[in-house]
Amino acid sequence: MRASGRLLLISLAVVLVGSCAITSGSTFGRVVEAEAVISGPGPGDEIDPGTEPLPVLSIRTEPDEASVWLDNTFLGTTPLTLDELDPGIYRLRIEKHGYYPVRRWLEMPKDSTVALEIDLEQITGYISVESQPQGADILVDGDAISAGFAEVPVGSHRVLVRRFGYVEESLSVDVTENSVTRVSVELETAPFELGRVSVSRTRFNPANPGVTGFVRLTFQVSAPGNGTFNVRDPRGTLIQTVYLGPFTTWSQTVEWPKDLHGTQPEDGAYSLQLDLQGTDGRSATSAITVEIDSSLVVRYRSVWHAAPGLLYAAAPQPLPPGNVQISVQLAGIVTELDYSSVARFPMKIGTRIGLGSNAEIALYGSLLANSAPLLDRWGGGAAFSWTPLAFMRDPFGLASGVIVGGSYRTPDSEGLYTGSDTFTDFPGFFISSPLSRSNLHQRRRRISSHSCSDCLRSDFRPKCVDAIRVCADWSTR
């Protein structure tokens, strides 16, 4: 009986243990899970750093491209922005070659923005240059210094010492920090020599306005002297002499034609010759050829709708190749409205570009500015002009051509493209064929003072070769 009772107790215990082991979602388990969800972190538990705002560091230096180091870790060059730093204290170092380094402690609190603007101090030294003879021009790295003394950055520098009439001296000088580097240069006397000779243009028309009506001849000399500038016409006849000097500097300039007393030189190739003499007895000569061509006509023209001329009167004469003209127009007007006054400021800028002997392209842009809001309007356009040479050779001096182009302007506040405009802008395309009187026939008559009948005489021909050519040209028309 006692044995059967013990067996029964053991069986009950096994059943209870098994039921606890295989049952899920028991009351004890649910309580534990709930406590795990609602309980906060305990002491020493780690916090996810992504849940806290990080500080931001912005660094700018003058000059830029300085290296930035935090705690001996290179992070980049200025200007620099860092937005992934942990809060804390850092050792900041900024370095750039030729400048004193910047070192400081930097505290970065959480949820903060720190902006640094740092002017770097350049490391410098001094250079002192003395020359014999005195009064020479002294340049350090291309910049002139006064009294032969200057503060310069440390490192190697190119020093140039020159004086008119002497051979220039160039040398490299090393400058160290907070020290004076002294240089003494003795210049040698230079022999008289003629350097590079150039002209502003090789073809031109003296009847054109401004700088387009003459050539500027520029040349270099090495020492004191003087000379003459001689001009010879297409037949080799000396027609003008200009005395030059005395030379006191390297660069010299002479312009031609000047002082022609209202006369117009004939077309053809002219020789411009320099005959120079130095005070040391040396001489130098140089000649260059330029051409006078009165068919290269440049006239002042405003640009309307990209067409050169005056408003609706377009001009057919194109600019010579390589020439550019800029036209600027500006006006002001006050318009009385029912409720107020509106100030309007129309402005336009255009340009003409010579493409060839008988063609050009023109461009323009315009702006109609107003004191009232939302009324500003802008526009632009382009045109191509072509003037056949056959028209320009018309015996009556007529010039004609074709101008094709287009223009555009923005609509007004009511969405209309039409309406009044001080500069008559309009959107659309246009084509025109202007006709004007050319001075070409006058040029032909001006080539020689002799008549065609005189030049066609056999005994008179050697005296007017150019006039014979023109008369023959007329006879073939």
Legacy VTK file of the C-alpha trace (Angstrom):
# vtk DataFile Version 3.0
C-alpha trace
ASCII
DATASET POLYDATA
POINTS 477 float
0.000 0.000 0.000
2.807 2.365 0.861
4.566 1.441 -2.400
1.525 2.258 -4.532
1.123 5.676 -2.772
4.716 6.661 -3.525
4.258 5.697 -7.183
1.184 7.886 -7.431
3.019 10.961 -6.033
5.928 10.517 -8.451
3.502 10.300 -11.396
1.776 13.566 -10.385
5.114 15.377 -10.126
6.188 14.279 -13.618
2.897 15.501 -15.110
3.229 18.927 -13.475
6.852 19.413 -14.650
5.969 18.377 -18.208
3.043 20.759 -18.421
5.281 23.697 -17.377
7.906 22.763 -19.960
5.565 22.547 -22.974
3.213 25.441 -22.237
3.941 28.697 -24.113
2.667 32.181 -23.224
2.396 31.470 -19.573
1.583 34.253 -17.163
5.149 34.399 -15.886
6.532 34.682 -19.435
4.122 37.506 -20.349
5.091 39.471 -17.253
8.787 39.135 -18.044
8.262 40.301 -21.636
6.214 43.299 -20.537
8.902 44.380 -18.081
11.534 44.101 -20.801
9.543 46.464 -23.047
8.673 49.179 -20.561
11.872 49.256 -18.525
14.537 51.926 -19.447
18.300 51.530 -19.709
20.123 50.855 -16.587
23.410 52.342 -15.403
26.219 51.430 -17.812
23.856 50.522 -20.668
25.100 51.937 -24.089
23.020 54.592 -25.846
22.653 54.550 -29.646
24.710 57.582 -30.812
22.367 58.083 -33.787
19.603 59.187 -31.456
21.518 62.317 -30.289
22.214 65.405 -32.485
25.874 65.751 -33.522
27.844 69.019 -33.570
28.755 70.739 -36.867
32.164 72.362 -37.528
32.711 74.822 -40.395
36.207 76.175 -41.157
37.151 78.888 -43.682
40.616 80.378 -44.098
42.154 83.229 -46.018
43.706 82.083 -48.250
41.885 78.819 -49.040
43.384 75.363 -49.567
44.799 75.069 -46.041
45.112 71.565 -44.535
42.923 70.786 -41.489
43.888 68.264 -38.791
41.858 67.151 -35.756
43.722 65.091 -33.147
46.473 64.463 -35.746
43.942 63.114 -38.267
43.858 64.845 -41.664
40.281 65.759 -42.602
40.650 67.861 -45.771
41.385 71.384 -47.003
39.512 74.615 -46.469
36.771 75.589 -46.948
35.620 72.549 -44.968
32.407 71.485 -43.175
32.329 68.501 -40.770
28.953 67.204 -39.543
29.855 63.741 -38.165
31.954 64.691 -35.148
31.274 63.295 -31.699
30.854 65.862 -28.926
34.098 66.495 -27.096
37.363 68.449 -27.069
39.697 68.298 -30.059
43.191 69.479 -30.903
42.840 71.616 -34.110
45.777 72.274 -36.449
45.656 74.268 -39.708
48.677 74.395 -42.034
49.534 75.935 -45.412
52.922 76.228 -47.071
54.386 79.707 -46.624
52.129 80.586 -43.675
52.419 80.215 -39.928
50.458 77.182 -38.639
47.398 77.662 -36.406
47.021 75.409 -33.337
44.260 75.558 -30.748
41.993 73.472 -28.541
38.426 73.214 -29.782
35.382 72.217 -27.746
32.419 70.767 -29.631
29.288 70.530 -27.438
26.459 68.321 -28.599
23.792 69.894 -30.788
26.063 72.870 -31.617
27.384 74.618 -34.744
30.874 76.113 -34.629
31.996 78.348 -37.514
35.663 79.420 -37.712
37.042 82.097 -40.050
40.824 82.321 -39.783
43.232 84.707 -41.534
46.536 82.925 -41.977
49.664 84.986 -41.382
52.217 84.783 -44.171
55.843 84.012 -43.359
57.939 86.841 -44.792
61.435 88.211 -45.089
63.030 91.280 -46.656
64.960 91.993 -49.823
67.212 95.001 -50.484
68.596 95.734 -53.980
71.236 98.342 -54.862
72.182 99.155 -58.443
74.975 100.972 -60.229
74.146 103.351 -61.789
71.395 104.419 -59.453
67.818 105.023 -60.567
67.296 101.623 -62.165
63.894 99.951 -62.267
63.776 97.009 -59.842
61.136 94.317 -60.208
60.610 91.345 -57.896
58.566 88.583 -59.541
57.360 91.160 -62.067
56.234 93.745 -59.489
58.126 97.020 -59.148
59.478 97.883 -55.688
60.290 101.371 -54.466
63.642 102.417 -52.987
64.975 98.935 -53.727
63.493 97.500 -50.526
60.441 95.291 -50.004
58.882 92.712 -47.703
58.260 89.480 -49.590
57.199 85.909 -48.784
59.972 83.495 -47.893
61.334 81.410 -50.730
62.947 81.972 -54.114
62.225 85.172 -56.074
63.215 86.471 -59.503
64.797 89.937 -59.368
65.069 92.056 -62.526
67.190 95.242 -62.601
67.019 97.446 -65.686
67.690 100.984 -66.839
67.372 102.488 -70.297
70.714 102.419 -72.049
72.025 99.488 -70.005
71.867 95.710 -70.259
69.250 94.401 -67.847
70.275 91.935 -65.131
68.099 89.057 -63.907
68.938 86.839 -60.930
67.302 84.462 -58.451
67.291 85.428 -54.757
66.359 83.246 -51.762
64.631 85.025 -48.862
64.456 83.543 -45.354
62.135 84.272 -42.444
62.516 87.666 -40.718
65.871 88.335 -42.387
67.157 90.871 -44.928
68.692 89.521 -48.146
70.918 92.163 -49.773
71.710 92.225 -53.500
74.119 94.545 -55.355
73.992 94.780 -59.172
76.281 96.721 -61.527
74.749 97.237 -64.994
76.749 97.319 -68.218
76.211 99.913 -70.968
73.999 98.557 -73.765
74.812 98.988 -77.466
72.202 100.751 -79.578
69.863 98.184 -81.146
66.450 98.220 -82.810
64.061 95.660 -81.355
60.700 94.290 -82.481
58.797 96.436 -85.005
55.019 96.041 -85.435
52.017 97.899 -86.863
48.456 98.040 -85.586
47.039 97.038 -89.002
48.423 96.241 -92.440
45.362 97.408 -94.460
43.338 100.514 -93.686
41.398 103.439 -95.116
42.528 106.916 -93.971
38.950 108.186 -94.467
37.675 105.943 -91.675
37.085 107.466 -88.233
39.220 107.074 -85.115
41.895 104.416 -84.877
40.578 102.683 -88.013
41.885 105.590 -90.116
45.604 105.269 -89.417
48.331 102.780 -88.525
50.384 102.897 -85.341
53.966 101.687 -85.748
55.624 100.548 -82.515
59.270 99.679 -82.070
61.810 99.080 -79.305
65.248 100.640 -78.870
67.904 99.677 -76.338
69.778 102.961 -75.840
69.593 106.735 -76.492
69.525 107.925 -80.084
67.323 109.490 -82.749
66.255 108.905 -86.326
63.670 109.427 -89.063
60.439 107.765 -90.121
60.154 107.784 -93.929
57.071 106.975 -96.011
57.255 105.991 -99.680
54.248 105.716 -101.977
53.495 102.777 -104.326
55.913 104.245 -106.912
58.749 104.424 -104.373
58.640 108.203 -104.071
59.434 109.651 -100.656
56.277 111.516 -99.604
56.803 112.164 -95.890
59.590 112.270 -93.300
59.066 112.446 -89.542
61.994 113.132 -87.217
62.166 110.900 -84.130
63.931 111.281 -80.808
65.837 111.791 -78.761
64.985 108.370 -77.335
64.712 108.274 -73.548
62.906 104.965 -73.053
62.580 101.562 -74.713
59.158 101.748 -76.359
58.596 104.207 -79.226
55.490 104.904 -81.304
54.768 106.817 -84.504
51.430 107.143 -86.317
50.704 107.567 -90.033
49.116 109.262 -91.874
49.229 112.507 -89.875
49.138 116.145 -90.984
47.976 115.382 -94.527
46.295 118.800 -94.788
43.041 117.323 -96.071
44.582 115.257 -98.880
43.723 111.579 -99.353
46.593 109.207 -100.210
45.992 107.010 -103.237
45.344 103.299 -102.885
48.292 100.948 -102.948
51.223 99.585 -100.943
53.286 102.033 -98.890
56.695 101.450 -97.352
57.191 102.666 -93.783
60.917 102.805 -93.040
62.828 103.530 -89.830
66.372 104.939 -90.126
67.820 105.198 -86.604
71.156 106.287 -85.151
72.424 105.657 -81.590
74.610 108.020 -79.563
77.297 105.331 -79.661
77.462 105.608 -83.455
75.567 102.402 -84.218
72.717 102.550 -86.751
69.651 100.394 -87.427
67.092 100.255 -90.258
63.767 98.481 -90.652
60.951 98.699 -93.214
57.400 97.396 -93.180
54.699 97.565 -95.866
51.086 98.628 -95.321
48.255 98.967 -97.832
45.749 101.774 -98.237
42.420 100.420 -99.466
39.569 102.912 -99.565
37.051 100.105 -100.144
37.449 99.269 -96.419
34.663 101.562 -95.249
33.894 101.938 -91.554
31.068 104.274 -90.583
29.368 104.937 -87.266
26.131 102.933 -87.231
23.585 102.255 -84.510
22.239 98.694 -84.369
18.433 98.412 -84.564
16.984 94.895 -84.655
20.535 93.712 -85.376
20.496 95.720 -88.618
23.109 98.513 -88.803
21.755 101.941 -89.656
19.235 104.422 -88.307
15.959 102.793 -87.211
14.220 101.734 -90.445
16.991 103.091 -92.699
19.466 100.201 -92.769
22.999 100.692 -94.094
24.387 98.235 -96.670
28.121 98.853 -96.232
29.620 95.939 -94.236
32.538 96.288 -91.853
35.950 95.223 -93.154
37.082 91.742 -92.084
38.233 91.549 -88.481
36.632 94.847 -87.462
34.132 95.047 -84.585
31.772 97.878 -83.686
29.747 98.199 -80.481
26.628 100.359 -80.244
25.065 101.390 -76.920
21.724 103.210 -76.623
20.091 104.423 -73.433
17.004 106.560 -72.861
14.640 107.562 -70.049
10.979 108.488 -70.075
8.227 109.104 -67.482
4.728 107.896 -68.378
1.663 109.288 -66.591
-0.882 106.610 -65.687
-4.285 106.932 -64.045
-3.001 105.918 -60.663
0.661 106.955 -60.720
3.703 107.788 -62.821
5.958 105.050 -64.208
9.610 105.706 -65.114
10.861 103.644 -68.075
14.508 103.138 -69.018
14.966 101.472 -72.407
18.518 100.321 -73.129
20.078 98.433 -76.006
23.551 97.157 -76.827
24.519 95.841 -80.240
27.633 94.714 -82.047
28.710 94.356 -85.675
31.408 91.902 -86.759
33.008 91.981 -90.203
33.177 88.463 -91.665
34.598 89.128 -95.118
34.976 91.715 -97.848
31.210 91.878 -98.362
29.522 90.271 -95.332
28.956 90.905 -91.634
26.875 89.651 -88.726
25.145 91.846 -86.142
23.755 90.985 -82.700
21.815 93.002 -80.141
20.171 92.703 -76.739
17.680 95.094 -75.151
16.040 95.713 -71.789
13.041 97.894 -70.977
13.347 98.548 -67.239
10.427 100.113 -65.357
9.864 101.499 -61.896
6.590 99.509 -61.678
6.912 95.812 -60.787
6.444 92.987 -63.289
6.738 95.265 -66.319
10.391 94.751 -67.284
10.826 93.418 -70.798
13.883 92.146 -72.608
14.654 91.270 -76.196
17.381 90.227 -78.602
18.110 89.508 -82.201
20.622 88.727 -84.928
21.037 89.574 -88.603
23.296 88.721 -91.511
24.235 91.363 -94.087
25.568 90.657 -97.567
26.628 93.348 -100.011
27.739 92.013 -103.429
30.914 93.623 -104.658
29.291 94.182 -108.050
26.952 96.715 -106.474
29.808 98.506 -104.720
31.560 98.954 -108.058
28.576 100.700 -109.545
29.796 103.705 -111.607
27.246 105.960 -109.908
28.608 105.161 -106.467
25.595 103.127 -105.355
25.836 100.380 -102.755
23.133 97.810 -102.106
22.762 94.480 -100.391
20.505 92.116 -98.469
19.933 91.979 -94.695
18.139 88.960 -93.179
17.497 88.546 -89.479
15.119 87.987 -86.631
14.329 89.487 -83.249
12.317 88.682 -80.139
11.035 90.431 -77.049
9.122 89.183 -74.045
5.396 89.980 -73.700
4.043 92.707 -71.450
2.130 92.204 -68.198
-1.013 91.360 -70.187
0.738 88.709 -72.251
0.879 90.842 -75.400
3.932 90.986 -77.640
2.832 94.190 -79.323
2.497 97.673 -77.915
4.605 100.799 -77.727
8.338 100.467 -77.256
10.832 103.318 -77.144
13.350 101.375 -79.248
10.667 99.831 -81.512
11.515 96.250 -80.605
9.298 93.598 -82.130
9.222 89.788 -82.349
9.544 88.224 -85.781
11.716 87.887 -88.859
12.656 90.507 -91.403
14.393 90.927 -94.736
15.462 94.186 -96.325
17.460 95.424 -99.298
18.943 98.830 -98.446
20.363 101.156 -101.081
22.806 103.982 -100.445
25.265 106.241 -102.190
28.880 105.093 -101.917
31.994 107.272 -102.058
33.789 104.670 -104.131
33.526 106.675 -107.352
35.045 109.631 -105.530
37.945 107.436 -104.506
38.546 106.439 -108.101
38.617 110.029 -109.216
40.944 110.841 -106.327
43.535 108.243 -107.333
45.029 110.658 -109.809
44.494 114.284 -110.607
44.816 113.483 -114.294
41.798 112.774 -116.488
41.240 109.538 -118.354
41.838 111.282 -121.664
45.241 112.462 -120.448
46.240 109.082 -119.101
45.282 107.257 -122.262
47.766 109.351 -124.223
50.892 107.290 -124.841
53.258 110.116 -123.972
51.563 110.687 -120.606
51.171 107.105 -119.372
54.418 106.811 -117.368
53.259 109.641 -115.115
49.931 108.072 -114.042
50.116 104.296 -114.095
47.375 103.918 -111.488
45.062 106.281 -113.329
45.499 104.192 -116.518
44.382 101.117 -114.567
41.273 102.896 -113.336
40.435 104.319 -116.756
40.804 100.893 -118.315
38.520 99.492 -115.609
35.901 102.099 -116.476
36.195 101.382 -120.177
35.299 97.714 -119.660
31.939 98.428 -118.003
LINES 1 478
477 0 1 2 3 4 5 6 7 8 9 10 11 12 13 14 15 16 17 18 19 20 21 22 23 24 25 26 27 28 29 30 31 32 33 34 35 36 37 38 39 40 41 42 43 44 45 46 47 48 49 50 51 52 53 54 55 56 57 58 59 60 61 62 63 64 65 66 67 68 69 70 71 72 73 74 75 76 77 78 79 80 81 82 83 84 85 86 87 88 89 90 91 92 93 94 95 96 97 98 99 100 101 102 103 104 105 106 107 108 109 110 111 112 113 114 115 116 117 118 119 120 121 122 123 124 125 126 127 128 129 130 131 132 133 134 135 136 137 138 139 140 141 142 143 144 145 146 147 148 149 150 151 152 153 154 155 156 157 158 159 160 161 162 163 164 165 166 167 168 169 170 171 172 173 174 175 176 177 178 179 180 181 182 183 184 185 186 187 188 189 190 191 192 193 194 195 196 197 198 199 200 201 202 203 204 205 206 207 208 209 210 211 212 213 214 215 216 217 218 219 220 221 222 223 224 225 226 227 228 229 230 231 232 233 234 235 236 237 238 239 240 241 242 243 244 245 246 247 248 249 250 251 252 253 254 255 256 257 258 259 260 261 262 263 264 265 266 267 268 269 270 271 272 273 274 275 276 277 278 279 280 281 282 283 284 285 286 287 288 289 290 291 292 293 294 295 296 297 298 299 300 301 302 303 304 305 306 307 308 309 310 311 312 313 314 315 316 317 318 319 320 321 322 323 324 325 326 327 328 329 330 331 332 333 334 335 336 337 338 339 340 341 342 343 344 345 346 347 348 349 350 351 352 353 354 355 356 357 358 359 360 361 362 363 364 365 366 367 368 369 370 371 372 373 374 375 376 377 378 379 380 381 382 383 384 385 386 387 388 389 390 391 392 393 394 395 396 397 398 399 400 401 402 403 404 405 406 407 408 409 410 411 412 413 414 415 416 417 418 419 420 421 422 423 424 425 426 427 428 429 430 431 432 433 434 435 436 437 438 439 440 441 442 443 444 445 446 447 448 449 450 451 452 453 454 455 456 457 458 459 460 461 462 463 464 465 466 467 468 469 470 471 472 473 474 475 476
